[in-house]
Amino acid sequence: MTGARQKRVLVTGAAGFIGEAVVEALAAGGGYAVTATDAKPAPRILPEGVRYLAGDIADTGLQTELCSEKADAVIHLATLPSGAAEKDPAAAKRINLDATMALAERVSDQGRPPRFVFASSIAVYTTHNVEAVDDETPVAPELFYGAHKAMAEIWLAALTRRGAIDAVSLRLPGIVARPRAPSGMTSAFWSDLFHALGSGERFVSPVSAKATTWLLSRMRTVENILHALTADSAAMPESRALALPALRCEMADLVKAILNHAGQNEDLISYAPDDPVERIFGSYPPLITNKARALGFCDDGDLETLVRNVFADIEIQKAEQ
């Protein structure tokens, strides 16, 4: 893109599992001037040309500094995850709702509406005793995390209708495989499954063999987020919110695919279902995402490709440690 002006992109949650990969992809593309922020210090290896500011995303001083230069786009990934949000609803509201609203207002005050890509969540739905989730399924969150995400979506859509921003809220499914470290996410066992079985370790599943979920690799998630920067505004739904395509996996089938890929034996897996965990994180109905697919968003294609993409990503994580 020699001679073309670089587009300025602000990425929040930039040191997280998804954010780190998003920043690397933007920097590698060469067409973006990236400002990155996270509560964590800058990664040991920061891509060339990336401006990094560490701090609390809800802090007004940090937001002022982040918005000191006009942004063409914002990728807002900063969040307090679901498990931590349930333990501290006040902190969750401050980070997941209040900071999102304030940041959207700040970047809108620049004379032209920037694209605002918001990492929402499938937690905005109830998936218990539902035949299917599709583009017409109303939001009905059971967790504080999902409620705050749903409220933020409404605010971003309202700002879009007012011409202040150009929002796209992506309802992310389960993203695998997150590093083996405390994440504050109750659903982290889906990622832990890959790490354990891939390393030949025994794994006790907190959901049954028949449990179902929606999964997406980090690789495909990053591609979808970058696609959201240029997706057609005119084709967006009025809500400006889209459930990302994802593979609906049954635990037994996922286990089999992982074991086959890793060359491990089936005696590594055992099941000790926890009823509350299964009800919230293991009873996902069919997912129909026609609007997102029509806009060019996609999943990993099939279970074998998902598993292959996840293990390729795990090798990248190991190499970066």
C-alpha positions as CSV (number, residue, x, y, z in Angstrom):
1,M,0.0,0.0,0.0
2,T,2.9,2.3,-0.9
3,G,1.7,5.9,-1.2
4,A,-1.7,5.3,0.5
5,R,-2.5,6.8,3.8
6,Q,-2.5,4.2,6.6
7,K,-5.8,3.8,8.3
8,R,-5.7,4.4,12.1
9,V,-7.1,1.5,14.1
10,L,-7.5,1.4,17.9
11,V,-7.5,-2.1,19.4
12,T,-8.5,-2.6,23.0
13,G,-7.9,-5.8,24.9
14,A,-4.8,-6.0,22.8
15,A,-2.7,-8.3,25.0
16,G,-5.5,-10.9,25.3
17,F,-5.8,-14.2,23.5
18,I,-7.7,-12.7,20.5
19,G,-6.3,-9.2,20.7
20,E,-2.7,-10.1,20.4
21,A,-3.4,-12.0,17.2
22,V,-5.5,-9.2,15.9
23,V,-2.7,-6.6,16.5
24,E,-0.2,-8.9,14.8
25,A,-2.4,-9.4,11.8
26,L,-3.1,-5.7,11.4
27,A,0.6,-4.8,11.7
28,A,1.6,-7.6,9.2
29,G,-1.0,-6.2,6.7
30,G,0.9,-2.9,6.4
31,G,-2.1,-0.8,5.7
32,Y,-2.9,0.1,9.3
33,A,-1.4,2.4,11.9
34,V,-2.3,0.6,15.1
35,T,-2.8,1.9,18.6
36,A,-3.1,-0.9,21.1
37,T,-4.2,-0.9,24.7
38,D,-4.7,-3.4,27.5
39,A,-4.5,-3.5,31.3
40,K,-1.5,-5.7,30.9
41,P,2.0,-4.3,30.1
42,A,3.1,-4.5,26.4
43,P,3.9,-8.0,25.2
44,R,7.6,-8.9,25.2
45,I,7.6,-8.8,21.4
46,L,5.5,-5.9,20.0
47,P,5.0,-5.7,16.3
48,E,6.9,-2.9,14.6
49,G,5.1,0.4,14.4
50,V,2.4,-0.4,17.0
51,R,1.8,2.2,19.6
52,Y,1.0,0.6,22.9
53,L,-0.6,2.2,26.0
54,A,-1.2,0.1,29.1
55,G,-4.0,1.0,31.5
56,D,-7.6,0.6,32.6
57,I,-9.9,0.9,29.7
58,A,-12.5,2.5,32.0
59,D,-10.1,5.3,33.0
60,T,-11.1,8.6,31.4
61,G,-7.5,9.7,31.2
62,L,-6.5,6.7,29.2
63,Q,-9.5,7.1,26.9
64,T,-8.5,10.7,26.3
65,E,-5.0,9.7,25.3
66,L,-6.2,6.8,23.2
67,C,-8.5,9.2,21.2
68,S,-5.9,12.0,20.9
69,E,-5.6,11.0,17.2
70,K,-8.7,10.4,15.1
71,A,-9.3,6.7,14.4
72,D,-10.7,5.3,11.2
73,A,-11.8,2.2,13.1
74,V,-11.9,0.7,16.6
75,I,-11.7,-3.0,17.5
76,H,-13.1,-3.2,21.0
77,L,-12.1,-6.5,22.6
78,A,-11.4,-5.4,26.2
79,T,-13.8,-7.2,28.6
80,L,-14.1,-8.7,32.0
81,P,-14.9,-12.4,31.2
82,S,-18.0,-14.3,32.2
83,G,-16.8,-16.1,35.3
84,A,-15.2,-12.9,36.8
85,A,-18.3,-10.9,35.8
86,E,-20.6,-13.1,37.8
87,K,-18.4,-12.8,40.8
88,D,-18.2,-9.0,40.6
89,P,-21.2,-7.5,38.7
90,A,-20.2,-3.9,39.5
91,A,-16.7,-4.3,38.0
92,A,-18.3,-6.1,35.0
93,K,-20.7,-3.2,34.4
94,R,-17.8,-0.7,34.7
95,I,-15.6,-2.5,32.1
96,N,-18.1,-4.3,29.9
97,L,-20.8,-1.6,29.6
98,D,-19.8,1.8,31.0
99,A,-16.3,1.8,29.4
100,T,-17.8,0.6,26.0
101,M,-20.4,3.4,26.0
102,A,-17.8,6.1,26.9
103,L,-15.3,4.9,24.3
104,A,-17.9,4.9,21.6
105,E,-18.9,8.4,22.5
106,R,-15.3,9.6,22.4
107,V,-14.4,8.2,19.0
108,S,-17.7,9.5,17.6
109,D,-16.7,13.1,18.2
110,Q,-14.4,13.5,15.2
111,G,-16.6,14.6,12.2
112,R,-16.9,11.2,10.5
113,P,-18.3,7.9,11.8
114,P,-15.5,5.3,12.4
115,R,-16.2,1.6,12.0
116,F,-16.6,0.3,15.6
117,V,-16.2,-3.5,15.8
118,F,-17.4,-4.7,19.2
119,A,-16.7,-8.2,20.6
120,S,-20.1,-9.2,21.9
121,S,-20.9,-12.7,22.9
122,I,-23.4,-15.6,22.4
123,A,-24.1,-15.1,26.1
124,V,-26.7,-12.6,24.9
125,Y,-28.9,-15.6,24.1
126,T,-30.4,-18.3,26.3
127,T,-29.5,-21.6,24.8
128,H,-31.4,-23.8,27.3
129,N,-34.5,-25.5,25.9
130,V,-34.3,-23.6,22.6
131,E,-34.9,-25.5,19.4
132,A,-32.5,-23.3,17.4
133,V,-30.8,-19.9,17.4
134,D,-31.0,-17.8,14.2
135,D,-31.0,-14.2,13.0
136,E,-34.5,-13.6,14.5
137,T,-33.8,-15.1,18.0
138,P,-34.3,-12.3,20.6
139,V,-31.6,-11.7,23.2
140,A,-32.4,-13.2,26.6
141,P,-29.2,-13.3,28.6
142,E,-29.0,-15.4,31.8
143,L,-25.6,-14.0,33.0
144,F,-24.5,-10.5,33.9
145,Y,-21.8,-10.8,31.2
146,G,-24.4,-11.4,28.5
147,A,-26.7,-8.7,29.8
148,H,-24.0,-6.1,29.7
149,K,-23.0,-7.2,26.2
150,A,-26.6,-6.9,25.0
151,M,-27.0,-3.4,26.5
152,A,-23.7,-2.3,24.8
153,E,-25.0,-3.6,21.5
154,I,-28.2,-1.5,21.8
155,W,-26.1,1.6,22.6
156,L,-23.8,1.1,19.7
157,A,-26.7,0.6,17.3
158,A,-28.3,3.8,18.6
159,L,-25.1,5.7,18.0
160,T,-25.0,4.2,14.5
161,R,-28.5,5.4,13.7
162,R,-27.5,8.8,14.8
163,G,-24.6,8.8,12.4
164,A,-21.9,9.0,15.1
165,I,-20.3,5.6,14.5
166,D,-20.6,2.6,12.1
167,A,-20.9,-0.3,14.5
168,V,-20.7,-4.0,14.0
169,S,-21.3,-6.2,17.1
170,L,-19.9,-9.7,16.6
171,R,-21.5,-12.3,18.9
172,L,-18.4,-14.5,19.5
173,P,-18.9,-18.2,20.2
174,G,-16.4,-20.4,22.1
175,I,-12.9,-19.6,20.9
176,V,-10.4,-22.4,21.2
177,A,-7.9,-23.1,22.4
178,R,-7.0,-20.4,24.9
179,P,-3.7,-20.8,26.8
180,R,-3.7,-23.0,29.9
181,A,-3.9,-20.3,32.5
182,P,-6.6,-18.8,34.7
183,S,-8.9,-16.8,32.4
184,G,-11.9,-16.1,34.5
185,M,-14.0,-17.9,31.9
186,T,-16.2,-20.7,33.1
187,S,-16.3,-22.2,29.6
188,A,-12.5,-22.5,29.5
189,F,-12.7,-26.3,29.8
190,W,-13.4,-26.5,26.1
191,S,-9.9,-25.1,25.5
192,D,-8.4,-27.2,28.3
193,L,-9.7,-30.3,26.5
194,F,-7.4,-29.6,23.5
195,H,-4.3,-29.0,25.6
196,A,-4.8,-32.1,27.8
197,L,-5.7,-34.6,25.2
198,G,-3.1,-33.2,22.8
199,S,-0.4,-33.8,25.4
200,G,-1.6,-37.3,26.3
201,E,-3.0,-36.2,29.7
202,R,-6.2,-37.5,31.3
203,F,-9.2,-35.1,31.2
204,V,-12.4,-35.2,33.2
205,S,-15.1,-33.4,31.4
206,P,-17.6,-31.3,33.4
207,V,-20.2,-31.9,30.7
208,S,-21.5,-35.2,29.3
209,A,-20.5,-36.9,26.1
210,K,-23.7,-35.6,24.5
211,A,-23.1,-32.0,25.5
212,T,-23.1,-29.5,22.6
213,T,-21.4,-26.2,22.0
214,W,-20.5,-23.7,19.3
215,L,-16.7,-23.4,18.5
216,L,-14.5,-21.3,16.3
217,S,-10.7,-21.4,16.1
218,R,-8.7,-18.2,17.0
219,M,-7.3,-18.2,13.4
220,R,-10.8,-17.9,11.9
221,T,-12.0,-15.5,14.6
222,V,-9.2,-13.0,13.7
223,E,-10.1,-13.3,10.0
224,N,-13.7,-12.5,10.9
225,I,-12.8,-9.5,13.0
226,L,-10.6,-8.1,10.3
227,H,-13.4,-8.7,7.7
228,A,-15.7,-6.7,9.9
229,L,-13.6,-3.6,9.3
230,T,-14.8,-3.5,5.7
231,A,-18.1,-5.5,5.7
232,D,-20.9,-3.7,3.8
233,S,-22.7,-1.3,6.2
234,A,-25.8,-1.2,4.0
235,A,-26.3,-4.9,4.4
236,M,-26.1,-4.9,8.2
237,P,-29.2,-5.7,10.2
238,E,-30.9,-2.8,12.1
239,S,-29.4,-4.2,15.3
240,R,-25.9,-4.0,13.8
241,A,-25.3,-7.3,15.7
242,L,-24.4,-10.6,14.1
243,A,-23.8,-14.1,15.5
244,L,-20.6,-15.3,14.0
245,P,-20.9,-18.7,12.1
246,A,-19.5,-21.5,14.3
247,L,-19.4,-25.3,14.3
248,R,-21.9,-27.0,16.6
249,C,-19.9,-29.8,18.2
250,E,-21.0,-32.7,20.4
251,M,-18.4,-33.4,23.1
252,A,-18.0,-37.1,22.0
253,D,-17.4,-36.1,18.4
254,L,-14.9,-33.4,19.4
255,V,-13.0,-35.7,21.7
256,K,-12.8,-38.3,18.9
257,A,-11.5,-35.7,16.4
258,I,-8.8,-34.5,18.9
259,L,-7.7,-38.0,19.8
260,N,-7.4,-38.9,16.1
261,H,-5.4,-35.8,15.3
262,A,-3.1,-36.3,18.3
263,G,-2.7,-40.0,18.0
264,Q,-3.9,-40.6,21.6
265,N,-6.1,-43.3,23.2
266,E,-9.7,-42.8,24.2
267,D,-9.0,-43.9,27.8
268,L,-7.7,-40.4,28.4
269,I,-11.3,-39.0,28.6
270,S,-13.8,-39.5,31.4
271,Y,-17.0,-37.7,32.2
272,A,-18.3,-36.1,35.5
273,P,-21.1,-33.8,34.3
274,D,-21.9,-30.8,36.4
275,D,-25.6,-29.9,35.9
276,P,-25.3,-26.1,36.0
277,V,-22.2,-26.1,33.7
278,E,-24.0,-28.5,31.2
279,R,-27.1,-26.4,31.2
280,I,-25.3,-23.1,30.4
281,F,-22.3,-24.3,28.5
282,G,-23.2,-27.7,27.1
283,S,-26.7,-27.5,25.7
284,Y,-26.3,-25.4,22.5
285,P,-29.0,-25.9,19.9
286,P,-28.4,-25.6,16.1
287,L,-27.0,-22.2,15.1
288,I,-28.2,-20.6,11.9
289,T,-26.3,-17.5,10.8
290,N,-27.5,-16.6,7.3
291,K,-27.0,-12.9,7.6
292,A,-23.4,-13.2,8.8
293,R,-22.6,-15.7,6.1
294,A,-24.2,-13.5,3.4
295,L,-21.8,-10.7,4.5
296,G,-18.8,-13.0,4.1
297,F,-18.2,-14.2,7.7
298,C,-17.4,-17.9,8.1
299,D,-16.6,-20.8,10.4
300,D,-13.8,-23.4,10.2
301,G,-15.7,-25.5,7.7
302,D,-15.7,-28.9,9.4
303,L,-14.7,-30.5,12.7
304,E,-11.4,-31.9,11.4
305,T,-10.4,-28.5,10.0
306,L,-11.3,-26.8,13.3
307,V,-9.1,-29.3,15.2
308,R,-6.2,-28.9,12.8
309,N,-6.4,-25.1,13.0
310,V,-6.5,-25.2,16.8
311,F,-3.4,-27.4,17.1
312,A,-1.6,-25.3,14.5
313,D,-2.4,-22.3,16.7
314,I,-1.2,-24.1,19.9
315,E,2.2,-24.7,18.2
316,I,2.4,-21.0,17.4
317,Q,1.7,-20.2,21.1
318,K,4.4,-22.5,22.2
319,A,6.9,-21.0,19.8
320,E,6.2,-17.5,21.1
321,Q,6.7,-18.4,24.8
